Amino acid sequence: MSKKLRLQVGAAVIVGALAFIVLHGANRFTQYFVSVQQYRTHYAQYRGQVLRVEGTMLASSVHYNSATSTLRFTLMGDGQSLPVEYQGPMPSEQFQNADAIVEGQMNAQGVFVAQKLMVKCPDHYTPATSAAAG
Amino acid sequence: MTMPLLGRYALVLAGLGALYVTGFGWWANRRRDLRAQESVRGAAVAVAVSLTTAVLVLEYLLVTGDFAVQAVFNHTNRALPIGYRMAALWGGDSGSVLFWGWILSLYTAWVAWRGWPREGQMTPMVVPLLGGLLLFFTGLSNFVANPFRLVPGHPTDGSGLDPLLQNVVMSIHPPAMYTGLIGLAVPAAYLLAALWVRVPSREWTAVVRRWTLWAWMFCSAALVLGGMWAYMELGWGGYWEWDPVENAALLPWLTATAFLHALQMEERRGMFRWWTAILGVSSFLLTLVGTYITRSGVLKNSVHAFTGTGVGPYFLILMGAGFAYAVGVLWLRRDLLRDRIELGDTFSKESLYLLLNVFFTAIAAVVLVGTFYPVLSQALWGQTVVLSVHFFNRMTAPMFLALVLLLGLAPAVPWYNARLREAVRRQRWPWAAGLAAGALAWADGFRTGLAVGGVVVTVFALGSMVQEYARAAQARIRAGTRPWPRALWAAATQNRRRYGGYLAHIAFLIIVLGVIGSHTNNVTVTQTVQPGSWVSVADYRIRFNGLDVVTHPGYQTTEANLTVIQGSRQWTLAPGASFFPGTAQPVADVAILGGLNQDLYVVLEGWDPGGQIATLEVFVNPMVSWIWIGMYVLVAASLWAMSHRTGPAAEVVTAAEPRAPLAWRRAQPLLERGDQA
């Protein structure tokens, strides 16, 4: 086998192996990323899976139990809502509706138990009490 | 004239200057009109002066708090300390674009002013190329994201800076990142100009390498600083999460690292030229991809999606144009990209360099595909799918370790053809050190194959680098330089480029050890405590003494007062949570007790507002500080390598060319003559 051919075969093997492990890995480590509305409408498809749901964290629904450090709130999206429970730090008192992503799964009681809560940072930070609204 | 108006005029002037540099520069090159080319040189400096004026005006407005200006109103307020007001320059889109353009203009002016006499064959083309980019940035600043736009009404206070950005590291990380990312445009421009004008490679490799090393140093430091910020500020105990924004910064770093090594190949052997050219160009193009990711919010799974003024799509257009241009140049100059030497043996230094290119590119490909997977899956199957952290870890870790192995092997593997047995024999001590470290790691509780194997390979590579230093010192001692520290110093200062490079390898290996260590045997405990009760984690005992509320200008912090005892030593820690009006979540004030072996990392998770109960999350993170130490060493090593060839001899390019390669070329008459003909 000529050197050039050997090199090309070697390169093809490396690229092939790489493509295989990437595709294989992509199948094993995926998570669906859906909106509240999608999650509600196609729930049967997502039952029992850990996934990410995106929606708006409703300020008025936020309830924090300091004894168990459990945060409960409702995630809204396109008229659908999803009750979420999350173990983590207490939110601020002056709380605004914020876009958030939760990662977790539904429990038997129909509450979405989030292992992770990501509240998006807005484009620019706008405090609730700013008098000089642009 | 009001200050904001001065800023606007400066921007307009900069835009016109950039137009002149690009259009007239191109025309002057076509006409080969020397006087016109000189005027382009001056115009490049004028653009830098205009943009410097604009930046200074914006800084002045930020510091004095002119809240009628949009960029000031959006990102500062009265309560903000002066340091953060200055850093608010890059707090938002419009300021960031101006800042990018400004740094680019400084680079362009430097090339026009200092590089012109030295690299005169390339600079007349490099300056208009960079001028095209300047035109893009000044265009954005003038028409899309003008920082000097006024806010209606007469606001007396601004919105304030995002609390997460109010961190010392965060005021260094963005400028370092920008300096690095924009810096990658310069070597790409030089490379394309050199190919287009058919400058022989020995004329351009030195200048391209120096610019790449400069940019690469900033990119590396900025990546680690970004991790440091996440570690200090986000309060989840880690420093890297494969977030799209992090990946965006990692991508150009990967290809730029490979490019630095590929340049070595170009200079020493004239081989794998397609790799070199593509890596250089794609490092720059990937910075635009990264900017598109961060500025467009296309990847919604990111926490940091900075949406807003809508500058994102423009970067995509710029990337497309840059890509098309680069492909055109490379294709039309494909005759220059033929290799000078054919690959000899399958096992040789050349093949290690080739594998290095392959692995860095493969990692970049995995990260790129993984980052855009949500978009790809949406387009292909109509379903947004996100790849988890495990995907990136599993895919890239083995390839990074393969790179570490290559790094360790390289010094013992000669050019053209090599014998495996000889390489192992030469490196028996490094291998022994690696295996011993692996055994120690096993005894210390490292159990996964990746962790133990990683320690073996990394320590082997460290040993290999140390051996190179030792060999150099020995040669000096034999030549009569004593004692050995002096010999070592003499060797390291003589060839700063090589030993600076080895030191950079050592720094990278320290970081790799830190990454492996911090993923092994970390402990996390979450516990709800009352005043007087204890939390025990690893060998730390933590006593909770109560809660304090501290009022700062503009925000309030609730702190847990803790006493930490480890053996006979005692510390006081105060992890807290800060409330900034209007934010959804409090900003964690993580308390970190840093150490070489491990960090104690305490987060105040929650508390009972009325009473004194608090929930603490305590992490023991091993070896994280190694990553920070590695970064400092890396910066020092890069500066060391860059300081090679300074002084009066470096003023003109022919004299500045290193003597060693010249001597080497003379030693290779056959191949060299063929090349020059």
Contacts between the chains, C-beta under 8 A, distances in Angstrom:
chain1	res1	chain2	res2	distance
A	3	B	342	7.8
A	3	B	343	7.0
A	3	B	346	7.8
A	6	B	346	7.0
A	7	B	343	6.8
A	7	B	346	8.0
A	11	B	358	7.7
A	14	B	358	6.3
A	14	B	362	7.8
A	18	B	362	5.4
A	18	B	365	7.7
A	18	B	366	7.8
A	21	B	395	6.7
A	22	B	366	5.8
A	22	B	369	6.7
A	22	B	395	6.3
A	25	B	387	8.0
A	25	B	391	5.2
A	25	B	394	5.7
A	25	B	395	5.2
A	26	B	370	7.8
A	26	B	373	6.8
A	26	B	387	6.3
A	26	B	391	6.6
A	28	B	390	8.0
A	28	B	391	7.6
A	29	B	387	5.6
A	29	B	388	4.6
A	29	B	390	4.7
A	29	B	391	3.6
A	29	B	394	7.1
A	30	B	385	4.8
A	30	B	386	7.0
A	30	B	387	6.1
A	30	B	388	7.3
A	30	B	391	7.7
A	31	B	385	6.9
A	31	B	386	4.8
A	31	B	387	7.6
A	31	B	388	5.7
A	32	B	383	6.8
A	32	B	384	7.0
A	32	B	385	6.0
A	32	B	386	7.5
A	33	B	300	7.8
A	33	B	301	5.8
A	33	B	374	6.0
A	33	B	384	4.2
A	33	B	385	6.6
A	33	B	386	4.5
A	34	B	384	6.8
A	52	B	301	6.7
A	52	B	386	6.0
A	54	B	300	6.8
A	57	B	584	6.5
A	64	B	606	7.3
A	66	B	606	5.8
A	66	B	607	6.0
A	66	B	608	3.8
A	66	B	609	6.7
A	66	B	611	8.0
A	66	B	613	6.4
A	66	B	615	7.8
A	67	B	528	7.3
A	67	B	608	6.8
A	67	B	613	6.8
A	68	B	528	7.8
A	69	B	528	6.7
A	69	B	605	5.6
A	69	B	606	3.7
A	69	B	615	4.1
A	87	B	526	7.8
A	88	B	605	6.3
A	88	B	606	7.3
A	89	B	235	7.8
A	89	B	577	6.0
A	89	B	585	6.7
A	89	B	586	6.0
A	89	B	588	7.0
A	89	B	603	7.7
A	89	B	604	7.4
A	89	B	605	5.0
A	89	B	606	5.3
A	90	B	577	7.5
A	90	B	586	7.0
A	90	B	606	4.6
A	90	B	607	6.9
A	90	B	609	7.9
A	91	B	584	6.1
A	91	B	585	5.7
A	91	B	586	7.1
A	92	B	579	4.8
A	92	B	580	7.8
A	92	B	581	8.0
A	92	B	582	7.8
A	92	B	583	6.0
A	92	B	584	6.9
A	92	B	585	7.1
A	92	B	586	5.8
A	93	B	579	7.5
A	94	B	581	5.8
A	94	B	582	6.1
A	95	B	584	5.9
A	96	B	582	5.8
A	96	B	584	6.5
A	98	B	584	4.0
A	100	B	584	7.4
A	101	B	301	6.8
A	117	B	585	7.9
A	118	B	303	5.0
A	119	B	584	4.4
A	119	B	585	5.2
A	120	B	303	6.3
A	120	B	305	6.5
A	121	B	162	5.9
A	121	B	164	6.4
A	121	B	303	6.6
A	121	B	304	6.2
A	121	B	306	7.9
A	122	B	162	8.0
A	123	B	92	7.7
A	123	B	93	7.6
A	123	B	306	6.3
A	123	B	307	5.1
A	123	B	308	3.6
A	124	B	74	4.3
A	124	B	75	6.2
A	124	B	91	7.8
A	124	B	92	5.6
A	124	B	159	6.2
A	124	B	162	7.3
A	124	B	308	6.8
A	125	B	75	7.6
A	125	B	159	5.7
A	125	B	160	5.8
A	125	B	161	6.6
A	125	B	162	4.1
A	125	B	163	7.2
A	125	B	580	7.9
A	125	B	582	7.6
A	125	B	583	7.4
A	126	B	159	5.2
A	126	B	582	6.5
A	127	B	159	6.2
A	127	B	160	6.0
A	127	B	580	7.2
A	127	B	581	4.4
A	127	B	582	3.7
A	128	B	581	5.9
A	128	B	582	3.9
A	129	B	581	5.3
A	129	B	582	6.8
A	130	B	157	7.5
A	130	B	159	6.0
A	130	B	582	7.8
A	131	B	157	7.5
A	132	B	67	7.2
A	132	B	73	7.8
A	132	B	153	6.7
A	132	B	155	3.5
A	132	B	156	6.2
A	132	B	157	6.0
A	132	B	158	8.0
A	134	B	70	7.8
A	134	B	73	6.3
A	134	B	151	4.9
A	134	B	152	6.9
A	134	B	153	7.3
A	134	B	155	6.9
